[in-house]
């Protein structure tokens, strides 16, 4: 009995192309014969079902004629002739969309664009310590690292004086085709050319400094710009400042993990800065104007009469942020009660009615 592609993929007849694609990919991974527990026959059925339902014209024909759909030639039913047509053929999956992706995952890259991608340099991670003030204001730091960098002599080409020529192995394409035997027969896949490492160019004569690799290990100074208000423990990415890749590949990235030193004067609270100020009993009772240290210097702050210990005073715009918008500095007032009083001080407090 002819097979029903909808049942094979486990989708409804009104399933969208996205639902069909998702079901196909899941089942193809599950049943691939190169995986533990894979089933070659089911894998073939899943692929054949997808060949029908992923093609609007074939799907329409199947929906119209049902299980009698058994055309011949390219538009025919993939189930009709089994899979004999695949065996022994040189089958190139490069243009098969999702099936090409599946083959690429199992056989090392069937689609040329992916396998020709040049190698990438290693990423680097460093720790960077900032003062509280640097965190608030932002800062530029120069960091010196010893790492792989593009060879200055050949400008990363690997060729003496930077001169290169077209690779004879791949004719400048950067990739070559290979044939691999699979359950579908001989599968052609595109891989990066070993001779030119995917560049399509090779040195006319190797650079003596880097021996043709295009990279050398040396000290390099990198400027890292940090905006105001970075967080303690945050990681900042500097693109392209990691290690250079041999043979002209893209450089990796530099990751700086930030640590902000504690400040005995200030504490961060989101976009706010907090501090504590001690005042005397009389200042709290009568009010006063006092000097408060902020990240921008000394600010005069008015303490209203009758201020209680633990109350807060806000200094606008002296917190954390950029030039256009900054948080506030919040000062917590702590009233210091004298531990020892003279007889005269006690008498005065009694006269004012401030003793219990």
Protein Blocks (a to p, Z undefined) as FASTA:
>chain_A
ZZdfklmnopafkbcfklmmmmmmmmmmmmomkbghiafklmmmmmmmmmmmmpmklmmm
mmmnmmmlccehjklcfklnojmlmgopacdfklnojmmmmmmmmnopaafklmmpccdd
ddddddddddfklmmnopadddddddddddfklnonopahhiacddfklnonopacdddd
dfkbpaddddddfklnonopacfbdcfklnonopacddddddddddehiaehiacddehi
accdeehiacddddddddddddfkbccehjaccddddddfklmmnopadddddfkbccdd
dddehiaehiacddehiaccdfklccdddddddddddfbdcfklmmmmmmnopaZZ
